[in-house]
Amino acid sequence: MDTYRFSESFWDCDLIGTSGFDTLVRRLKDGRKLCKDMEEYYRQRSKIEGQYAKELQKLTKNMEQREENGVLEESWNAIRTQTESLSHHHDTASNYFSALMSDLERLNDNLKIRGKQIEDRTTKSHNMAKGYFNKHNNLKKTYEQKCMDYGTIQNDNKYSDPVDQKTAQKQKTKEAKAKDEMEKADCQYRITVDALQSAQKTWEEDMENACQVYQDLDVERIEVIRDVMWKGTNVDSQMCVDHDMCSEYIRKHLEKCIISTEIRTFVERARVGHRRPAMTDYQNYFKGMSPNLNRKRFHQGTAGRKRLSTDTSQSNEESIYQTVK
């Protein structure tokens, strides 16, 4: 016999006891609570991954094209494309987490419906068995009391000497009545025993079925939750792989970045010329002129300065004269 089967592990010795059944019901409720917590976890993970994907997509749109040359330009473009790729990967993860959440939601609904059905059915049959059990106990006490009463009367009549015929007749009548009441009590007691046995049999069948259903539900719950968590960790692992592949793609571009090559590429593409502007030297105004020409220009300049001085004096005198008038 498998001692780890629910149907062999949750019986109460007392017919009216419910500790075993209560344990199974509590197990299902605790399992559903864990399922609900996981469902909320994957709902939030899906939301977070979706928001992150949108932020990455928004970031790539704000990454302007820069005027760069060589491998650095290629690497910058690689960062943009790989960021878009990461956005896609996170969006895919969001959808996957949402699917896992739906699986848990369906499981939780199934546990709730099937668990409630079997709980109501088993509780109903157990309540009926408990009712017959209580009735059985009452009728048993009545039966035992009637048997005791009949035995007492019978003994009294057996060992007592009647005073007269009338008294003897009363004793016989009382004994007959006690016997009749005892037989009726016995009949009712037998009936309730049969009814109790039938009710107990029905309840035991329902209880055994409930144990099997609860075990099946527990197996299904554990299997689904384990599968969901496994798939969830696979999503995280795949995200790590995707991130590393995107980073590796960028690194491969950067490995080709040689500083001297980048400088040479820029120079070859944007060069203007290699000749520098000539130095500006001091030039003497009189250098290179003939001596006669230099003296003539000197005298002309001197005469001009004298005339300018005379004209200025005359102009000043006229200005003073006009003012005095």
Number of C-alpha atoms within 10 A of each C-alpha: 5 8 8 8 12 20 18 13 12 18 18 12 9 8 14 14 13 15 13 16 19 13 12 20 19 11 14 21 16 12 19 22 13 15 22 16 13 19 24 15 14 23 18 16 20 24 17 16 20 21 16 17 24 16 13 20 18 13 14 16 11 10 12 9 10 9 6 12 15 17 19 17 15 16 20 18 18 20 20 22 16 21 20 21 18 21 24 17 20 25 21 18 23 25 17 18 25 19 16 23 24 15 15 24 18 11 20 20 12 15 22 14 11 13 19 14 13 19 19 11 14 22 17 14 20 23 14 16 24 19 14 21 21 14 17 21 14 14 21 19 14 18 22 16 14 21 18 14 17 21 16 14 17 18 12 13 16 10 8 9 10 14 8 8 9 10 12 15 12 12 17 15 12 16 21 15 13 21 19 14 18 22 15 14 21 19 14 17 22 16 14 21 19 14 17 21 15 14 21 20 14 17 23 18 14 20 24 18 16 23 24 16 17 23 17 13 19 18 12 14 22 14 11 17 21 12 13 21 14 11 15 18 12 12 19 12 12 14 17 12 12 17 18 12 14 19 15 13 16 20 15 12 18 16 10 14 16 13 11 9 13 17 13 14 15 14 12 10 11 10 10 8 6 6 6 6 6 6 5 6 6 5 7 7 7 10 8 7 9 9 9 9 10 12 11 11 10 12 11 11 11 12 11 12 12 12 11 11 12 12 12 12 12 11 12 12 12 12 11 11 10 9 8 7 5
